[in-house]
Amino acid sequence: MTVTRTTHQSLCQLGPAQELAVDAPEPIKEQLRSGEISEKEAGRRILKAERRAKTMAAAAIAAEPPEPPIGTFRTIVIDPPWRYDNVTTRGAAEDHYQTMGLDELARLEVPAGENAHLYLWTTNSFLREGFGLLDAWGFAYKTCLTWVKPQMGLGNWFRSATEHVLFGIRGDLPTLRNDVKKWFEAPNESHSKKPELFYGLVEGSSPGPYLDMFARSPRDGWSAWGNEV
Ligand SMILES: C[S@@+](CC[C@H](N)C(=O)[O-])C[C@H]1O[C@@H](n2cnc3c(N)ncnc32)[C@H](O)[C@@H]1O
């Protein structure tokens, strides 16, 4: 039997005598083959090893923050890795990526020209802090866009189904059109991933050059900056 990917489930399907073609740590495979540990125990150890590897990778990233973005941009999208005080929510974010405190975010170099647009993503919990960041980065708050999600999320008082984008400007730079609604509807994707539709809205409303800060993947026609790009 050949398995190409290591998962707890796939490993648990394998008997000790079977040929393992998985990328599990060799010592664990050896212990399973020799019958020293059960399949269940092997699965448990693999999960633990995978978690340790993820933590170490995150620590390596933290030790080497990316170089600041090069250039000056007329339109910047910023999607910060907010650090939550609430332990449960913080854990949920930190399971996915390294987070940043408010002071650190306020000190961020935002490479905008004299006339520029800024789109700052904020969650319902961080609306107040979002306004503070616009001030710290030298942008005047103009309006707020809302992402409406069809699915209902968690929430203490009401259940989450929205995220907001604070729109601020530096200098004097009008939007390219005046027929764009302040809300848009798009389904949730993977953790923290912002909808494609939003980037279309930005390109239709604001001039380039464009910079996506705290991006996780490159985007055609944009500069992308972040420790996971
Ligand atoms: C909210 S997520 C961004 C999600 C992204 N906009 C998307 O749509 O997929 C925040 C990102 O900031 C990154 N990050 C955290 N600390 C950072 C740092 N000091 N420098 C650069 N990026 C950092 C995280 O690793 C994560 O990829």
The ligand as an ORCA input file, in Angstrom:
! r2SCAN-3c Opt
* xyz 0 1
  C      -4.785     38.813      8.533
  S      -3.463     37.940      7.777
  C      -3.504     38.548      6.150
  C      -4.481     37.790      5.259
  C      -4.367     38.169      3.787
  N      -4.689     39.553      3.534
  C      -5.281     37.280      2.962
  O      -6.298     37.786      2.422
  O      -5.002     36.081      2.846
  C      -2.047     38.756      8.429
  C      -0.704     38.342      7.845
  O       0.318     39.138      8.442
  C       1.495     38.323      8.590
  N       2.413     38.934      9.582
  C       2.378     38.811     10.922
  N       3.410     39.493     11.497
  C       4.106     40.057     10.491
  C       5.283     40.884     10.444
  N       5.933     41.278     11.555
  N       5.731     41.274      9.246
  C       5.082     40.892      8.118
  N       3.977     40.121      8.088
  C       3.486     39.703      9.267
  C       0.906     36.999      9.023
  O       1.839     35.959      8.881
  C      -0.290     36.891      8.077
  O       0.101     36.344      6.851
*
